[in-house]
Amino acid sequence: MGDKAHTHPGAAGRATAADHPASVRNVVLVGHSGSGKTTLVEALALTAGAVNRAGRVEDGGTVSDYDEIEHRQQRSVQLSLVPVEWDGFKINLLDTPGYADFVGELRAGLRAADAALFVVSASDGVDGSTRMVWEECAAVGMPRAIVITHLEAARADFEEMTRVCAEAFGADDPDAVLPLYLPLHGPQAPDGHAPVTGLTGLLSQKLFDYSTGERKESEPGEDQLPRIEEARNRLIEGIISESEDETLMDRYLGGEQVDVKTLIDDLERAVARGAFFPVLAAAPAAEGARQGIGTVELLELITGGFPTPLEREQPRVTTPDGKPRELKPCDPAGPLVAEVVKTSSDPYVGRISLVRVFSGTLRPDETVHVSGHGLADRGHEDHDVDERLGALSTPFGKQQRPVTHAVAGDLACVAKLSRAETGDTLSAKDDPLLMEPWEMPDPLLPLAIQAHSKADEDKLSQGLSRLVAEDPTMRLEQNQDTHQVVLWCLGEAHADVALERLRNRYGVQVDVVPHKVSLRETFATKAAGRGRHVKQSGGHGQFAICEIEVEPLPGGSGIEFVDKVVGGAVPRQFIPSVEKGVRAQAAKGVAAGHPLIDVRVTLLDGKAHSVDSSDAAFQTAGALALREAAADARIHLLEPVAEVTVLVGDDYVGAVMSDLSGRRGRVLGTEQVGTGRTLVRAEVPEIEIGRYAVDLRSLSHGTARFSRAYARHEPMPPQVAERIREETKDAS
């Protein structure tokens, strides 16, 4: 790193397939929105020769953010793959959205990658959500490096930002987060800002000047050596402390000079096993330059320091019926196991599946088994089908360029898999297997929608099913109580993208309507009711009279029907008819149109006619009796209460608890989770947390997470119940 020669960047426009996992590097770029991930990807593609000097492909689009929605919103909203070639390696760069609403795309990128490059803006620093992703990567031992961008900004300070990164990411060992290079600044401008023109390699002690548009190497001057020496010594000590050679530190402290090659080898091994996290720098290329500042150094780190797919621990693999299956890690000749990490639709090609191959070799036109399990709660039915693969390709902006195969460890796009959804496993037809799904965030923001017109209604079901097939972080609900179609999303931006895709990609116009929660009714006091259904109008008449008593029961009891008729006042064959009528009316509600629950209905007496009584007549009488009882009783409106858990930084615990109380919530307790985090448990009415996913993010500056689960229904406060009843009247 820093002293290798590079004379032949990859040829622009070629799409080749890797022949062995050792020649593949899968790298996901992580960072908050606006940190410069997409710009960095384009700079790396430029340096590798994959794009022209404007960072564009032949059709004029960029290699990463080419979706129309991304152009309109001026931010990434989906995972993008940009493959480049460098020194005989195929590097799959996975550009992820930085906005929290699209964390599902980030998780897919983490699943597909073997190492992560954390992009930190020198202008903005490290936000809470980026720290949380770092902790996720640390939990699974994913190798990581940090690149500081926006060094061209006024008051950008690389040394200060390196210290911030060490504090944010090196809680266990700050000396494991150290720079490999220092920025080289040009002449100071009149405004006092000195632009970054190159880098100083701390190990090689070389200057790499990019000011002419191409990287040129030179020796540092005597005046520059003191600045280099302190940082270099600390870096060497950091590398040696992670060295597998336990004698190296003693030899170094004893005055022995460690040669640069040994240091680089130890550095690369420490990075690959996730024990050392180098900090690098990147800045925009000069006008007309072929190489962005720091891009060669980053490509060196990726190819030399990041692990091959062979070094990654495989996700758990089972047969479709759950029996474990042991496979040789990343074997191109092994049984086929590949995973769909992203699904998208192309207006010309149809459905395109981005696939990571974990075992075996994927080839076009072969028949594979497609297996999807474990996402039934998101609107995805379990499925096991055989499908014929279409063409394999690698993306290049909006284009798809054909490749002949994809070996274990590589990524490729597969066309025309009509049943495959994000998270599905592809395996051999005669040896079906299933990969354990990765953890996906729970969508907690409800979006109630309805078709704008009859024509839209006909297309809505298909459009929604395609939408959730592409994005497993979205959940489709057909609520049987409220009769609403609800898309559960991760946030407002996620919802906006869903609506735009329905409109522009699937041609479905929908209207957003207020989301309703499933309310219930119950009797607060005992009441009696008489149902009289008597009609004599010539011919066969209708005659049924029944008297009932209704009393409240504890929560969760449902509807209990008791027969206490004596003397045959209601013939035995009509008692089930009364019960059927009572239950039908209870399902419709007795006060505000919400289902009645938790009551005991006792049939006490009644009358029948030998000719005119019937099943239908007694059903009607039972319903009338329940309505009459409700008219004379106090009816409680019940609302669903959720059990909410919020994981939040200690700094925001007070604000979160106060906010929950303001939502009529009851805080049940708190407990410390790790260092600096608290878990708050509370019960909150669901009607008060419809937008909590958005509000909590604002309240905690994106650092808190929450989950919710239905607990029970309980009576609403009278003033709230009255407001709901008035709204129901107005709506009807």
Residue pairs with C-beta under 8 A, 6 or more apart in sequence:
1 180
1 201
1 203
1 204
1 264
1 267
1 268
1 297
1 300
1 301
1 304
1 305
2 180
2 181
2 201
2 202
2 203
2 204
2 206
2 208
2 264
2 297
2 300
3 201
3 203
3 204
3 206
3 260
3 264
4 300
4 304
6 86
6 87
6 296
6 299
6 300
8 87
9 47
9 48
9 49
9 86
10 48
10 49
10 50
10 84
10 85
10 86
11 49
11 85
12 49
12 50
12 51
12 52
13 50
13 58
13 396
14 85
15 83
15 393
15 394
15 396
15 401
15 402
15 403
16 85
16 90
16 403
17 392
17 394
17 403
17 404
17 405
17 406
17 407
17 410
17 412
18 24
18 90
18 406
18 407
18 409
18 410
19 407
20 332
20 407
21 308
21 309
21 310
21 330
21 332
21 407
21 408
21 409
21 410
22 308
22 310
23 88
23 89
23 90
24 89
24 90
24 91
24 92
24 308
24 309
24 407
24 409
24 410
25 89
25 90
25 91
25 92
25 114
25 115
25 302
25 303
25 306
25 308
26 92
26 94
26 112
26 113
26 114
26 115
26 309
26 356
26 409
26 411
27 91
27 92
27 93
27 94
27 113
27 114
27 115
27 116
27 117
27 302
27 306
28 94
28 96
28 106
28 109
28 110
28 112
28 113
28 115
28 116
28 117
29 37
29 40
29 41
29 93
29 94
29 95
29 96
29 109
29 116
29 117
29 119
30 37
30 96
30 106
30 109
30 110
30 116
30 117
30 118
30 119
30 130
30 133
30 137
31 37
31 98
31 118
31 119
31 120
31 121
31 130
32 98
32 121
32 124
32 127
32 129
32 130
33 75
33 76
33 97
33 98
33 99
34 75
34 98
34 121
34 124
35 98
35 119
35 120
35 121
35 124
35 149
35 150
36 119
36 121
36 149
36 150
36 282
37 76
37 95
37 96
37 98
37 119
38 62
38 64
38 65
38 76
38 80
38 95
39 149
39 284
40 119
40 147
40 149
40 282
40 292
40 298
41 63
41 64
41 80
41 82
41 93
41 95
42 51
42 55
42 62
42 63
42 64
43 55
43 282
43 284
43 285
43 292
43 295
44 82
44 84
44 91
44 93
44 292
44 295
44 298
44 299
45 51
45 55
45 63
45 82
45 84
45 93
46 52
46 53
46 55
46 285
46 290
46 291
46 292
46 295
47 290
47 291
47 292
47 295
47 296
47 299
48 84
48 85
48 86
48 91
48 299
49 84
49 85
50 63
50 82
50 83
50 84
50 85
50 396
51 57
51 63
53 288
53 289
53 290
55 62
55 63
56 62
56 397
57 63
57 396
57 397
57 398
57 399
58 397
58 399
59 397
59 398
59 399
61 397
61 398
62 397
63 80
63 82
63 396
63 397
64 76
64 80
64 82
64 95
65 71
65 75
65 76
65 80
65 95
66 80
66 397
66 398
67 77
67 78
68 504
69 77
69 497
69 500
69 501
69 504
70 76
70 77
70 78
73 493
73 497
75 97
75 98
75 99
76 95
76 96
76 97
76 98
76 99
76 102
77 97
77 99
77 102
77 105
77 493
77 497
78 97
78 102
78 105
78 342
78 344
79 94
79 95
79 96
79 97
79 105
79 106
79 108
79 109
79 112
79 341
79 342
79 354
80 94
80 95
80 395
81 92
81 93
81 94
81 95
81 354
81 394
81 395
81 411
81 413
82 92
82 93
82 94
82 95
82 395
83 90
83 91
83 92
83 93
83 394
83 395
83 411
84 90
84 91
84 93
85 91
86 299
86 302
86 303
87 299
87 303
89 302
89 303
90 410
91 299
91 302
91 303
92 112
92 113
92 410
92 411
94 109
94 112
94 113
95 109
96 102
96 105
96 106
96 109
97 105
97 106
99 493
100 129
100 490
100 491
100 697
100 702
101 489
101 490
101 491
101 492
101 493
101 494
101 497
102 490
102 493
102 494
102 497
103 441
103 473
103 490
104 440
104 441
104 471
104 472
104 473
104 490
105 342
106 133
107 438
107 439
107 440
107 441
108 341
108 342
108 422
108 438
109 341
110 116
110 133
110 136
110 137
110 142
110 438
111 315
111 339
111 341
111 356
111 438
112 341
112 354
112 356
112 411
113 142
114 142
114 143
114 306
114 307
114 308
114 309
114 311
114 312
115 142
115 143
115 144
115 145
115 302
115 306
115 307
116 137
116 142
116 143
116 144
116 145
117 144
117 145
117 146
117 147
117 298
117 302
118 130
118 133
118 134
118 144
118 145
118 146
118 147
118 169
119 147
119 149
120 126
120 130
120 146
120 147
120 148
120 149
120 161
120 165
121 148
121 149
121 150
122 148
122 149
122 150
122 151
122 153
122 156
122 157
122 158
122 161
123 150
123 153
123 156
124 150
125 161
125 164
126 164
126 165
126 168
126 169
127 701
127 702
128 649
128 700
128 701
128 702
128 703
129 702
129 703
130 168
131 168
131 169
131 703
132 703
132 705
134 144
134 168
134 169
137 144
138 144
138 274
141 273
141 274
141 313
142 274
143 271
143 272
143 273
143 274
143 305
143 306
143 307
144 169
144 274
144 277
145 271
145 277
145 278
145 279
145 280
145 301
145 305
145 306
146 165
146 169
146 177
146 277
146 278
146 279
146 280
147 279
147 280
147 281
147 282
147 294
147 298
148 158
148 161
148 162
148 165
148 279
148 280
148 281
148 282
149 282
149 283
150 156
151 158
151 183
151 196
151 281
151 282
151 283
152 195
152 196
152 283
152 284
154 191
154 193
155 193
158 179
158 182
158 183
158 281
159 182
162 177
162 178
162 179
162 279
165 177
165 279
166 174
166 177
166 178
167 174
169 177
169 277
170 176
170 177
170 277
171 675
175 234
175 237
175 238
175 241
176 238
176 242
176 275
176 276
176 277
177 277
177 279
178 231
178 234
178 235
178 238
178 276
178 278
178 279
179 202
179 231
179 235
179 278
179 279
179 280
179 281
180 201
180 202
180 203
180 235
180 267
180 278
180 279
180 280
180 297
180 301
181 199
181 200
181 201
181 202
181 208
181 280
181 281
181 294
181 297
182 199
182 200
182 202
182 227
182 228
182 231
182 281
183 196
183 198
183 199
183 200
183 281
183 283
184 196
184 197
184 198
184 199
184 200
184 207
184 208
184 209
185 194
185 195
185 196
185 197
186 194
186 195
186 196
186 197
186 211
187 194
188 194
189 195
196 281
196 283
196 293
197 209
197 210
197 211
197 293
198 207
198 208
198 209
198 210
198 211
198 215
198 293
199 207
199 208
199 210
199 281
199 293
199 294
199 297
200 206
200 207
200 208
200 220
200 224
200 227
200 228
201 207
201 208
201 297
202 228
202 231
202 232
202 235
203 232
203 235
203 236
203 260
203 263
203 264
203 267
204 260
205 219
205 220
205 225
205 228
205 232
206 217
206 218
206 219
206 220
207 217
207 218
207 219
207 220
207 224
208 215
208 216
208 217
208 296
208 297
209 215
209 216
209 217
209 218
210 216
210 285
210 286
210 289
210 291
210 292
210 293
211 286
212 286
213 285
213 286
213 287
213 288
213 289
213 290
213 291
214 289
214 290
214 291
215 291
215 296
220 228
236 252
236 258
236 263
237 252
238 276
239 263
239 266
239 267
239 270
239 276
240 248
240 249
240 252
240 258
240 263
240 266
241 249
242 266
242 270
242 275
242 276
243 249
243 266
243 270
244 266
244 269
245 266
248 258
248 262
248 266
251 258
252 258
264 304
267 276
267 278
267 305
268 304
268 305
270 276
271 277
271 278
271 301
271 305
271 306
272 305
272 306
272 307
272 311
273 307
278 301
278 305
280 294
280 297
280 298
280 301
281 293
281 294
282 292
282 293
282 294
282 295
282 298
283 292
283 293
283 294
284 292
284 293
285 291
285 292
285 293
285 295
308 409
309 330
309 408
309 409
309 410
310 329
310 330
310 409
312 329
312 330
313 329
314 327
314 329
314 330
314 358
314 359
315 339
315 358
315 435
315 436
315 438
316 324
316 435
316 436
317 324
317 325
317 326
317 327
317 337
317 358
317 359
317 433
317 434
317 435
317 436
318 324
318 325
318 433
318 434
318 436
319 325
319 432
319 433
319 434
320 371
320 373
320 384
320 432
320 433
320 434
325 433
327 334
327 335
327 337
327 359
328 334
328 359
330 358
330 359
330 408
330 409
331 359
331 360
331 408
332 360
332 361
332 407
332 408
333 360
333 361
334 359
334 360
334 408
335 359
335 360
335 427
335 428
335 431
335 433
336 357
336 359
336 360
336 361
336 362
336 368
336 426
336 427
336 428
336 431
337 357
337 358
337 359
337 360
337 425
337 426
337 427
337 433
337 435
338 355
338 356
338 357
338 358
338 359
338 360
338 362
338 406
338 425
338 426
338 427
339 355
339 356
339 358
339 423
339 424
339 425
339 426
339 435
340 353
340 354
340 355
340 417
340 420
340 421
340 422
340 423
340 424
340 425
340 426
341 354
341 355
341 356
341 411
341 422
342 353
342 354
342 422
342 470
343 351
343 352
343 353
343 354
343 420
343 421
343 422
343 469
343 470
343 471
344 351
344 352
344 354
344 470
345 351
345 352
345 466
345 470
345 505
346 352
346 400
347 505
349 400
349 415
349 416
350 415
350 416
350 418
351 415
351 416
351 417
351 418
351 420
352 400
352 413
352 414
352 415
353 413
353 414
353 415
353 417
353 420
354 411
354 412
354 413
355 362
355 406
355 411
355 412
355 413
355 414
355 426
356 410
356 411
357 406
357 407
357 408
357 409
357 410
357 411
357 412
358 408
358 409
358 435
359 408
360 408
360 428
361 405
361 406
361 407
361 408
362 368
362 389
362 392
362 405
362 406
362 412
362 414
362 426
363 389
363 392
363 404
363 405
364 389
364 390
364 391
364 392
364 404
364 405
365 388
365 389
365 390
366 388
366 389
367 386
367 387
367 388
367 389
367 429
368 386
368 387
368 388
368 389
368 426
368 427
368 428
368 429
369 384
369 385
369 386
369 426
369 427
369 428
369 429
369 431
369 432
369 433
370 383
370 384
370 385
370 386
370 387
370 417
370 419
370 420
370 424
370 425
370 426
371 383
371 384
371 424
371 425
371 427
371 432
371 433
371 434
372 380
372 382
372 383
372 384
372 420
372 421
372 423
372 424
372 425
373 382
373 434
373 437
374 382
374 423
374 437
375 421
375 423
375 437
375 472
376 382
377 475
378 440
378 468
378 472
378 474
378 475
378 476
379 465
379 468
379 475
379 476
379 477
380 421
380 423
380 468
380 469
380 472
383 419
384 432
385 419
386 429
387 417
387 418
387 419
387 420
389 414
389 416
389 417
390 414
390 415
390 416
390 417
391 400
391 402
391 414
391 415
392 402
392 403
392 404
392 405
392 406
392 412
392 413
392 414
393 400
393 401
393 402
393 403
393 412
393 413
393 415
394 400
394 401
394 403
394 411
394 412
394 413
395 401
395 413
400 413
400 415
403 412
406 412
414 420
414 426
417 426
420 426
421 469
421 470
421 472
422 469
422 470
422 471
422 472
423 437
423 438
423 440
423 472
425 433
425 434
425 435
427 433
427 434
440 472
440 473
441 473
441 490
442 707
443 473
443 474
443 475
443 488
443 489
443 490
443 494
444 488
444 490
444 692
444 693
444 706
444 707
444 708
445 488
445 489
445 490
445 491
445 492
445 494
445 495
445 690
445 691
445 693
445 694
446 477
446 486
446 487
446 488
446 489
446 515
446 690
447 486
447 487
447 488
447 489
447 495
447 498
447 499
447 512
447 515
448 484
448 485
448 486
448 512
448 513
448 514
448 515
448 516
449 485
449 486
449 487
449 499
449 510
449 511
449 512
449 513
450 484
450 485
450 510
450 511
450 513
451 457
451 460
451 508
451 509
451 510
451 511
452 509
452 510
452 511
453 509
456 508
456 509
456 510
459 506
459 507
459 508
460 485
460 508
460 510
462 506
463 502
463 506
463 507
463 508
464 476
464 485
464 487
464 502
465 476
466 506
467 474
467 476
467 487
467 498
467 501
467 502
467 506
468 474
468 475
468 476
471 498
473 489
473 490
473 494
474 487
474 488
474 489
474 490
474 494
474 498
475 487
475 488
476 485
476 486
476 487
476 488
477 485
477 486
477 487
477 488
478 485
478 486
479 485
479 486
479 516
479 518
481 518
481 594
481 595
482 516
482 517
482 518
484 513
484 515
484 516
486 515
487 495
487 498
489 495
489 498
490 693
491 693
491 694
491 697
492 694
499 510
499 512
502 508
502 509
502 510
503 509
503 510
515 690
517 639
517 640
517 686
517 687
517 690
518 594
518 640
519 592
519 594
519 637
519 638
519 639
519 640
519 724
520 594
520 595
520 596
520 597
520 637
520 638
520 639
520 713
521 589
521 590
521 591
521 592
521 594
521 595
521 596
521 597
521 635
521 636
521 637
521 638
522 552
522 596
522 597
522 598
522 599
522 635
522 636
522 638
522 715
523 550
523 551
523 552
523 596
523 599
523 629
523 630
523 633
523 634
523 635
523 636
524 552
524 633
524 634
524 635
524 636
524 715
525 552
525 633
525 634
526 549
526 550
526 551
526 552
526 633
527 549
527 550
527 551
527 629
527 630
527 632
527 633
528 547
528 548
528 549
528 550
528 629
528 632
529 547
529 548
529 550
529 624
529 625
529 626
529 627
529 628
529 629
529 630
529 631
529 632
530 545
530 546
530 547
530 548
530 625
530 628
531 544
531 545
531 546
531 547
531 548
531 581
531 620
531 621
531 622
531 623
531 624
531 625
531 626
531 627
531 628
532 544
532 545
532 621
532 624
533 542
533 543
533 544
533 545
533 617
533 618
533 620
533 621
533 624
534 541
534 542
534 543
534 544
534 545
535 541
535 542
535 543
536 543
536 612
540 611
540 612
541 609
541 611
541 612
542 612
542 614
542 616
542 617
542 620
543 607
543 608
543 609
543 612
543 613
543 617
544 574
544 606
544 607
544 608
544 613
544 614
544 617
544 618
544 620
544 621
545 606
545 607
545 608
545 621
546 570
546 578
546 603
546 605
546 606
546 618
546 621
546 622
546 625
547 603
547 604
547 605
547 606
547 625
548 578
548 582
548 601
548 602
548 603
548 604
548 622
548 625
548 626
548 629
549 601
549 602
549 604
549 629
550 599
550 600
550 601
550 602
550 626
550 629
550 630
550 633
551 599
551 600
551 602
552 598
552 599
553 560
553 598
553 599
553 600
554 598
555 598
555 712
555 713
555 714
556 598
556 712
557 597
557 598
557 599
557 600
558 597
558 598
559 582
559 583
559 586
559 596
559 597
559 599
559 601
560 599
560 600
560 601
561 579
561 582
561 583
561 600
561 601
561 602
561 603
562 600
562 601
562 602
562 603
563 575
563 602
563 603
564 602
564 603
564 604
565 575
565 603
565 604
565 605
565 606
569 605
569 606
569 607
569 608
570 578
570 603
570 605
570 606
570 607
570 608
570 618
571 608
571 613
574 608
574 613
574 615
574 618
575 603
577 615
577 616
577 617
577 618
577 619
577 622
578 603
578 606
578 618
578 619
578 621
578 622
578 625
579 601
579 603
579 622
580 619
580 622
581 618
581 619
581 620
581 621
581 622
581 623
581 626
582 601
582 622
582 623
582 625
582 626
584 619
584 623
585 596
585 622
585 623
585 626
585 627
586 595
586 596
586 597
586 599
586 626
587 595
587 596
588 595
589 595
589 596
590 596
590 626
590 627
590 629
590 630
590 635
591 630
591 635
591 637
591 725
592 637
592 724
592 725
592 728
593 728
594 637
594 638
596 626
597 638
597 713
601 626
606 621
608 618
636 715
636 716
636 721
637 715
637 716
637 721
637 724
637 725
638 713
638 714
638 715
638 716
639 685
639 686
639 687
639 713
639 714
639 715
639 716
639 720
640 685
640 686
640 687
640 710
640 711
640 712
640 713
641 683
641 684
641 685
641 686
641 710
641 711
641 712
641 713
641 714
642 683
642 684
642 685
642 686
642 689
642 708
642 709
642 710
642 711
643 681
643 682
643 683
643 708
643 709
643 710
643 711
644 660
644 665
644 681
644 682
644 683
644 684
644 689
644 692
644 706
644 707
644 708
645 679
645 680
645 681
645 682
645 706
645 707
645 708
646 656
646 660
646 679
646 680
646 682
646 696
646 704
646 705
646 706
647 673
647 677
647 678
647 679
647 680
647 704
647 705
647 706
648 656
648 677
648 678
648 680
648 700
648 703
648 704
648 705
649 676
649 677
649 678
649 700
649 703
649 704
650 676
650 677
650 678
652 699
652 700
652 701
652 703
652 704
653 670
653 678
653 680
655 699
655 700
656 680
656 696
656 699
656 700
656 704
657 667
657 670
657 680
657 682
659 695
659 696
659 699
660 667
660 680
660 682
660 684
661 667
663 684
663 685
663 688
663 689
663 692
664 684
664 685
664 688
664 717
665 682
665 683
665 684
665 685
665 688
666 682
666 683
666 684
667 680
667 681
667 682
668 681
668 682
668 683
669 681
670 678
670 679
670 680
670 681
671 678
671 679
671 681
672 678
672 679
673 679
683 711
684 692
685 716
686 708
686 710
687 720
689 708
692 706
692 708
693 706
696 704
696 706
697 704
715 721
716 724
